Amino acid sequence: MTEPKKLILNLFEMNTVSHITHGLWTLPGNNRHRYGELSYWTELAGILEDGGFDGVFLADVVGAYDTFRDGPETAVAEGLQIPSNDPMLVVPAMAAVTRRIGFGMTFSTSYEPPFSFARRMSTLDQLTGGRVGWNIVTSYLPNAARNFGLADEIPHDRRYEIADEFLDVVYKLWEGSWDDDAVRVDRAGGVYADPAKVRYIHHVGESFRVAGPHLCAPTPQRTPVLFQATGSPAGTAFAGRHAEVVFTGGRTADDFRRNAATMRNAAVANGRDADDIRFLVQAGVVVGRTEAEAAAKWRLYQERTSLAGILAHASVPLDLLAHPGGITVREAARRDGLDPDLLALPLDRTVAETLADFRRGREERYFVAGTPEVVADEICRWLDEDGIDGINLRQYHSFDTARDFAELVVPELRRRGRIRDGEPATLRERLFGRGPALPETHVARRYHGGANLDVPRTPLRFSQPA
């Protein structure tokens, strides 16, 4: 009998007040305003550890959402990812009170140097016993570029070219600078590490010059688990070369399957196995002990959702809330003196219809509200019919969303053999059921043991075979 496919279960988080459920921080009992307290993160970690979660994924941005209404005022007023603190700094606190859950952290390759980042990630991999992953992003907000001294955003595909070289540098540091057996801890001889087994990397490229050596000894995973969220041709090519876990999705199951197939093909084109990538979707789950209880929660969440926050987060340049619902988006744009053809909006739909679309947002294929049995049925369908590997659980209420899932849904999924239990392990071992190191087919492994440090890298190809 075939063993049921197990769910990778992550909680989607951010070190901020309002992450992606706009306006819901105001709900009674919501703890999101406590994001700056260490106890918020340790309490949350305990819920996840005891509740059968595999990890927590921490999003991040390095700029403010200031396109909507020509400024950051809406974002600031609603706590929409501003104020926002560094995601990496809460990981040691959560790791100290847990033994099993993993931590995915977002960091951009566009604006900060790779050497210092590689050191921070190695430090966290060491401190957590190999329970960390890196969500690789290239940053898209115009304000982020201005925060780092640029007049405007770096062009999309150029950001991925920079990211590809950034990855090359950190791979050389993580995989190539120290041999596996460099650390000796020879007290009698007075030698902690063998100098003959630690080396410079001497990277000289278009965007970075890094001498090395890496300042950190080999850590449990060496290279953290590599996460990525993407959909563009450049991002897909990048994922095919680098990513181990991809956040993707789609409005339908067919959308998801097409996205996943394209990325698997990209992995194979880079000499990897099609099964070397796991796919997670962002999922909304509202669960109650009865259908009526779940429906009441969902009504409350819908009623308290902020449309202004949604529009600010989407960087919509047209204030749809300032126009009558019965006119078209095209007419609203013209009234505001905007060129409709430059807006990525449905121009011939009414303002009211468009706002309703924004309000529905992500509550499509990967959303379910109901009893634990209903929720478990739907998640099993996502696993078995769509082929997803796991979910990033969207939080409507902190900590009720995580606690409800842990107390009501996880026991039902566990009864069905869908939850990963077991002893503590590295994040890569937990996700893939194999050793803590990257597989030999991954591009990073070409540098293991100091090999190929002087070999020019192959430029990233953005076009993939059909």
N, C-alpha and C positions, 0 to 999 in steps of 0.2 A: 504493500500500500504506500502511495506517495505521501510524503510528509507535507502538511499544508505550508504554504508560503508565509513566512513570518513578516510582520509589519515593522519597518523602521519608524520609530515614533519619536519625533522631536517636537519641542515647544518652540514657537516662533516668538522671539523677544527682541527688545532694544532697550538700551540704557537711556530711557527718555520717558516723558509723560504720556504722549499720544503717539502710538506707533502706526498701526494700519487700521484700527477700528475707531474712526474719527468721532470725537465727542463723547465716547463711552467712558472716559476716565472719570466723568462726573457721576456715574452710577453709584447708588448707595453701596457702601462697603468695598468699593474698588480701591485697591492699594497703589495704583499707578503713581500717585503723587509722591509715594515713598521711594521712587526709583533711586534717589540719592542716598538712601540709608543702607548700610551694609546688611542690616537684618532683613531687608526686603529680599536680597539675593540669597541669603542663607536659608530663609524660610522657604523660598521657592525651590531651591535645590533639594531640600528635604522632601517636599511634596513629590518632585519628579523622581527622586531616588527610590522612595517608598512606593511610588505609584506605577512602576514598570516602564518608565520612559527610558529611551536610549540616550537622549541628550537634549540640550538646549542650544538653539541657533540664535546668535546675536547679530542683528542687522546693524548697519551704521551708515551715516552720510557725513560728509565734511563740508557741507554748505547748507544754506537755508533755502526753503521754497519761497521764492520771491517773484515769480512770474504772475500769479493770480493777483489781480487788483494792483499790479505794478509795485509790489513791495512785500516785505515779510510780515506785515501786520497781522494778517489772518493766521499765519502759522504761529506767530508769537502768542497771540491771544488764546489760541486753542491748544498750546503746548505741542504742536505738530512737529515732532522731531527737533524741537528747539524749546527749552534747553535740552541738550543731548550730551551725554558723557561718553568717554572712551569705553568701548565694550571689553577690551582686553583686561582692564584693571579689576573687573569683578570676578574673573575666572578663578584666581587663587582662593578667594573667599568661598566660592561654591565648591571648589575641589576639596577644600579642607574639611567639609562636613559631609562628603560623599566618597564612595569608593568605586562606583560603577558607571555613572552617567558621563557622557562626553560633552565637549564644548566646541561649537563652531563659531569662529569669530570673523567678522568682515574687516578687510583692510584693502585699501586702494593701492594699485601699482603706479598711479599717475603722478603723485605729488611728493612722495617721500622716498629716501634712498633705500635700496635693498639690504645693505649691510646691517644697519641697525634693526630693521624689521626681522631679519633672519635670527639675530641674537635674541630678540624678545620672544619669538615663537619657540626657539629651542629652549629657552628658560622655562616657558610654560609647559612644553612637552615633558621636560625633566620633572618639574614640580608636580604635575598631575599624573605621572606614571604613564605617559603616552596617551592621554585622553583628549587631545586637541586636534581641531581641524581649522583650515583657513578658507574662508569664502573669498575667492579672488574677484575683485571688482576693479573697474577702471574709472569710476566716478563720472556722473553725467550732468550734475547741476552746474549751470553757469556761475552761480555764486561760489561754488567750490573752486573753480579755476581762478576766480578773482581773489580768493583767500590765499592762494599760493603764488600770487604775483603775476598772473597771466591776464591778458585783456579779455580773453574769451575761452570757451571750451577748446580742448585739443580735439581735432576731428576724430570721429568715431573709430575708423579703421586704424588711424595712427595710434590711438590709445592702445589698441590690441597689439600693435607692433612693439610699442614700449613695454607692454605687459609681458610679451613673449621673451624679450631680453631680460626683464626683471626676474622672471622665473628661471632663466638660464643661470643668472648670478646666484640666486638662493640655492639652486640645485648643486652648484659647484661647492658652495659653502657647506650645505647640509650633508651631501653625499660624498664629496671628494676631498675636503680639506683634512679630515681626520680618518685614519684607518679604524676598523672595528676594534682592533686590539691595541690601540695607541695608549690607552690608560692602563698603567701597570700597578699603581699604588704599592710600590716597592719601598717599604719603610727601611729595611736594612740597607738598601743601596741609595736611599735618599732620592729616588726617582718616582715622581708621580705619573708623568706621561713620557713616552719615548719620542724624543724630538725627530727621529728619523721617520716617524709615522704621522707627522703633522706637517702640512705644506701650505704654501701660498697658492692662490688660485690664478692670480695675474690675469683677471678678466679685463679686456679692453674691447669695448664695443661702441656702437653708435650713440647710445644714451648713457652708458655707465662705464666707469673705470674703477675696479675694486681689486685691491691687492690680496686681501686675506692676510693670514689665515683666519678661519672662523674662530671666534673667541670661546665657543662652547664645545665641550666634548660631545661625542655621539650620544643622542638621547634615545629613549625607547623606540620611537618610530623613525628617527632621523628627520625625514620629511613628514610634516603633519598631513593628515587626510586633506585632500584638495577638493574643495567645493566650488561650484560655479552656478550662477543663474544666467541663462542666455536664451537667445532665439534668433539673433542676426546671423548672416553668413560668416562674418568675421568671428563672432562669438562661438559659433558652432565649430569652426575650424580650430579655434583655440581650445575648446572643450575636448575635441577629438585627440589633441596632443596631450593635454594636461589633466583634465578633470577626472576625478573618481566618483564624485557624487554631483549630480546636476539637478538644480531646481528648475522644473519646467512645468508645463500644464497644458491648458487648452479649454475652450468652451465645450468641447465634446470629447468623447473617448477617442474618436478618430484623430482629432487634433493632437491629443497626447501621443498616440501611437506613431503618428507621422514624425513628430518632433523627436521622439526617442529613437526611431529607426534612423533618422538622419544623423544623429549624434553617434549611434553605434557604428554606422558606416564610416563616419569621420575617424572614430577610434581605430577601426580596422585599417583604414588608409594610412594610419600612423604606426602600423605594426603591432597594435594591441589586439586583445581579444574583445569580441563584441560584449562579453559579460563583464568587462572591466569597469563599467560605469553602472552606478545605481541611480535610479530616478525617483525624486521626491516631488510631490505636489503640495502647494499650499491648500490646506483644507479647513473649512469651517464646520464645526460640530457643536450643536446645541442639544444637550441631552437632559432629560428629566425622568423621574421615576414613573411618570405617566405621560401620555401624549398631551394632555391638557397642560401639565407643568412645563413641558418643553415648548409648547406653542406660546404660553404666556411669557416665557423668557425671551423668545424670539421676537414677539411683538414689542416688548420693552426695548430690546436692542435696536430694532428698526425705528421706533419712535424717537430714541435719543441720538441717533446717528446724525452727524453734522454734514450737511451738503456742502457748506462753505469749506469745511476741512477736506472733503473729498476733492473738490475742485482745486484747492490750493495744492494738495498732494500731487494731483495729476498735472500741475503746472499749466492749467488752462488759461490762455491769455484773455478769454472773453468771460465777463461776469454774467453768466446765464441767470443768476438770481435777481439781477437788476432789470430783467425784461419780462413782459407778459408771457404767460405760458403758451398762448395760442399762436404766436408768430413762429416762423421758422428760424432755425439757427442762422441761416444765410441773412435773413432780414435783421436779426439782432446784431450780427457782425457789422452790417452796413450802417446801422444806427450808431454804432460805436466808432465808426470810421476805420474799421479793420477790413483787410482784403479777405473775403471768405475763403478763397482758394488756398490761402496760406495756413488755414486752420485744419488740424487733424480731427475734425468733428463731422458728424452726419448732417450736412448742410440743409437737406430738405426735410428733416424731421423737425417737429415742433420743439420749442424750448422745454415744454413740460415732458414730452416723451424722452428727450435727451437727459434731462435731470433724473427721470425714473430709471433710465439705463445706468447712469452713474450710481444711483442709490443701490440698485441690484448688484452692481459691481461683480464681485467674485462669487456670489451665491448661485453658481450654476452647477456644472457637473460635480465638482468636488465640494459639495455642501450637503449636510444632512441635519435635520432636526427631528427628534423623536425619542423613544425609549431606548434603553441600552441594546435591546435585541434588534430594533430597527437600525440603529447606528452601526452595530456590528455587521449586520447583513450587508449594509451599503459599503462599508470598508472592505469586506471580503470580496464584494463585487469589483471594487476598484483594483484590488490585488489580482484577482483571478481573471477577470474579463478585460480590463484595461491594460493590466501589466505593470502598474506602478510598483515601486519597491517600498515606499513609505510616504509619510506626510509630515509637513511642517504645520503644526496645529495653530491656527489663528486664535488670538486671545480677544474675547469680547469683554471679559471681566477677569481682573487679577485679584485673588487667586482662584476664583470660582471655576473658570474654564478648565484649568489644569486639574483642580481637585475633583470636579465632576467627572472628567474623563478618567482619572485614576480610580475613583471609587465606583463608578457605574459602568464604564465601557471596558476598561482593562480586564476586570474579572470575566466578563463575557468573552472577550477576545482570547483570554488565557484558556478558558474552557474549550475553545475551538483550536487551540494549538498555534495561535497567531502572534504570541508575545515572546520576545527574546528574554529568557531568564538566564541564570548561570552566574559563574564567578566573575570577579573583576578582570578586565582585560584591556588592552589598548583599544582605541576607537577603531582602528583599521581592522583588528581582529574581530571586533564586535560586528562591524558592518559587512565584512566579507568572509568571515569564517576561515581566515588564513593568517599567516604570520604578521608581525607588526611592521615589516618593511614593505616598501613598494614592490610590486612584481617586476621581474627582470625586463619585461617588455616595455615598461614605462620609460620615457625619454630621460628622466632624471637619473636613472640607474647607469646611464652611460658614463657618469663621472665617478661611480662608486670605486673606492680604493685609489682615487687619484688618476683614473684613466681618462683620456681624451680632454684634459683640461686645456690643451693647446690646439684642439681641433675646432675649426670654425663651425658654428651651428648652422643648421639648415633653416633658411627663412620660413616663417609661417605662411602657408598657402591658404588664401581665403576661399577659393573655389573648391568644392568637393565633387568627387565623381558622382554621377547620377545613380 
